Amino acid sequence: MNITRDEAAAALSDIDATTGRLSQQRSYHISGPILMLWGVVWLVCYSAMGLLPPEQWGWTWLIGDAVGIVGTIMLSSKACAPGQGVAGRGMGWRSLLAGLAIAAFIGGTLSIFGVQDPNAFMTFPGIVCGAVYFIIGLLHRPRFLVIGTAMFAASLVGFFGFPDILPFWMAGVGGLGLIIGGLWMRSA
């Protein structure tokens, strides 16, 4: 049986498309639990911001971020176990480093501008994370595009529309939004 050049090219194109879909599905499978973990961190920490005095917010987030980072490492290590390929193991660490870079950007920006408005302080992480997820979605993971758009828009709606209950709004749209987004990714 002879295969023509066009048939070979079509077969290679099909293989590339399948490989891309499998890579995307694997990425969603790994990202889902991590998003759910951070959703819980956001839910707890933003709720605490609504209940505690501002002097305690930093400690709340320090503990929440530590739990999130340790959990991300554990989930990434579990999801990218040996034998699943070097690319899979590297993805967990790249995701963690990207998250740390986002946290450093948020912290650095808030420090430089010395935000005096607590509502601006609460909203900024939501719009930054929303923008980052949007960009990831544009580049290669469409479900992140939806999650990022929703997080960005909902953060601004809360800032302008619900300033009196903003910490609880951010807990709901950020925390529950990430949990729902993580469940959606796991279903891919």
Wavefront OBJ file of the C-alpha trace (Angstrom):
o trace
v 0.000 0.000 0.000
v 1.411 3.342 -1.042
v 0.596 6.526 0.797
v 0.591 9.760 -1.123
v 2.299 12.848 0.108
v -1.074 14.517 0.762
v -2.323 11.521 2.777
v 0.855 11.521 4.860
v 0.546 15.250 5.486
v -3.105 14.846 6.503
v -2.208 11.982 8.863
v 0.561 14.062 10.470
v -1.825 16.992 10.801
v -4.363 14.728 12.543
v -1.643 13.460 14.893
v -0.603 17.026 15.724
v -4.219 18.025 16.405
v -4.753 15.003 18.658
v -1.519 15.665 20.526
v -2.587 19.286 21.059
v -5.989 18.253 22.398
v -4.404 15.712 24.748
v -1.923 18.300 26.003
v -4.721 20.779 26.618
v -6.821 18.142 28.412
v -3.863 17.169 30.600
v -3.187 20.811 31.408
v -6.805 21.298 32.464
v -6.705 18.092 34.505
v -3.660 19.383 36.432
v -4.897 22.984 36.692
v -8.376 22.107 37.961
v -7.434 21.022 41.499
v -4.955 23.881 41.796
v -7.642 26.416 40.880
v -10.005 24.793 43.380
v -7.357 25.024 46.114
v -6.790 28.711 45.415
v -10.546 29.205 45.306
v -10.739 27.919 48.877
v -7.824 30.193 49.879
v -9.580 33.196 48.334
v -12.908 32.244 49.891
v -11.420 31.971 53.374
v -9.047 34.943 53.176
v -11.495 37.391 51.609
v -14.184 36.319 54.082
v -11.678 36.950 56.887
v -11.050 40.422 55.451
v -14.744 41.125 55.864
v -14.712 39.949 59.480
v -11.299 41.037 60.808
v -9.749 44.493 61.275
v -7.385 45.606 58.488
v -4.342 45.116 60.740
v -4.902 41.349 60.564
v -5.413 41.056 56.807
v -1.710 40.631 56.059
v -1.379 37.660 58.416
v -4.527 36.113 57.000
v -3.153 36.251 53.479
v 0.334 35.192 54.542
v -1.097 32.002 56.025
v -3.519 31.519 53.113
v -0.779 32.022 50.525
v 1.521 29.596 52.361
v -1.226 26.951 52.339
v -1.864 27.665 48.656
v 1.810 27.414 47.706
v 2.409 24.185 49.631
v -0.820 22.749 48.218
v 0.146 23.771 44.672
v 3.498 22.025 45.026
v 1.838 18.898 46.387
v -0.880 18.827 43.715
v 1.642 19.496 40.945
v 3.962 16.766 42.208
v 1.112 14.289 42.470
v -0.308 15.154 39.058
v 3.092 15.082 37.365
v 4.407 11.878 38.874
v 7.551 10.229 37.484
v 6.910 8.381 34.290
v 4.526 11.035 32.955
v 7.230 12.856 31.067
v 9.588 15.720 31.717
v 7.203 18.271 30.223
v 4.478 17.312 32.704
v 6.783 17.570 35.715
v 8.089 20.946 34.538
v 4.592 22.322 34.046
v 3.827 22.199 37.773
v 6.922 24.200 38.665
v 6.328 26.679 35.842
v 2.776 27.186 37.116
v 4.048 27.712 40.649
v 6.711 30.192 39.509
v 4.134 32.033 37.422
v 1.878 32.264 40.479
v 4.731 33.584 42.607
v 5.543 36.144 39.923
v 1.909 37.303 39.897
v 1.903 37.555 43.705
v 5.170 39.516 43.624
v 3.724 41.847 40.969
v 0.580 42.453 43.022
v 2.551 43.021 46.230
v 5.113 45.228 44.533
v 2.502 47.335 42.776
v 0.463 47.820 45.949
v 3.644 48.752 47.831
v 4.770 51.274 45.234
v 1.424 52.998 44.934
v 0.627 52.772 48.645
v -3.048 52.036 48.143
v -5.051 53.847 50.824
v -8.480 52.599 49.794
v -9.109 49.132 51.268
v -11.520 48.348 48.442
v -8.841 49.039 45.823
v -6.486 46.837 47.850
v -9.072 44.018 47.796
v -9.992 44.363 44.118
v -6.526 44.581 42.594
v -5.616 40.864 42.911
v -8.884 39.908 41.231
v -8.324 42.105 38.198
v -4.656 41.106 37.871
v -5.408 37.373 38.107
v -8.328 37.839 35.736
v -6.050 39.560 33.209
v -3.389 36.847 33.536
v -5.936 34.042 33.060
v -7.343 35.951 30.064
v -3.887 36.092 28.467
v -3.282 32.379 29.137
v -6.626 31.701 27.484
v -5.736 33.788 24.448
v -2.423 32.018 24.044
v -3.440 28.385 24.339
v -6.032 27.424 26.977
v -9.511 28.739 26.030
v -11.173 27.823 29.333
v -8.802 30.201 31.107
v -10.098 32.937 28.798
v -13.617 32.474 30.174
v -12.452 32.236 33.798
v -10.206 35.298 33.437
v -12.886 37.406 31.800
v -15.407 36.486 34.490
v -12.952 37.164 37.331
v -11.852 40.516 35.893
v -15.392 41.721 35.219
v -16.821 40.458 38.520
v -14.022 42.144 40.486
v -14.802 45.487 38.866
v -18.554 44.998 39.348
v -17.907 44.414 43.047
v -15.617 47.431 43.354
v -18.059 49.829 41.730
v -21.372 48.173 42.543
v -20.991 46.611 45.992
v -18.319 48.522 47.932
v -20.018 47.923 51.300
v -19.783 44.140 50.992
v -16.706 43.936 48.771
v -14.694 41.379 50.802
v -17.636 38.973 50.743
v -18.245 39.735 47.071
v -14.605 38.918 46.292
v -14.845 35.749 48.397
v -17.840 34.697 46.335
v -16.809 35.670 42.831
v -13.091 35.004 43.313
v -13.217 32.016 45.630
v -16.310 30.269 44.352
v -15.464 31.326 40.800
v -12.076 29.605 40.990
v -13.631 26.507 42.543
v -16.260 26.310 39.790
v -13.593 27.018 37.165
v -11.453 24.223 38.592
v -14.378 21.799 38.466
v -15.016 22.838 34.862
v -11.372 22.184 33.996
v -11.463 18.759 35.630
v -14.446 17.879 33.426
v -12.407 18.481 30.251
l 1 2 3 4 5 6 7 8 9 10 11 12 13 14 15 16 17 18 19 20 21 22 23 24 25 26 27 28 29 30 31 32 33 34 35 36 37 38 39 40 41 42 43 44 45 46 47 48 49 50 51 52 53 54 55 56 57 58 59 60 61 62 63 64 65 66 67 68 69 70 71 72 73 74 75 76 77 78 79 80 81 82 83 84 85 86 87 88 89 90 91 92 93 94 95 96 97 98 99 100 101 102 103 104 105 106 107 108 109 110 111 112 113 114 115 116 117 118 119 120 121 122 123 124 125 126 127 128 129 130 131 132 133 134 135 136 137 138 139 140 141 142 143 144 145 146 147 148 149 150 151 152 153 154 155 156 157 158 159 160 161 162 163 164 165 166 167 168 169 170 171 172 173 174 175 176 177 178 179 180 181 182 183 184 185 186 187 188
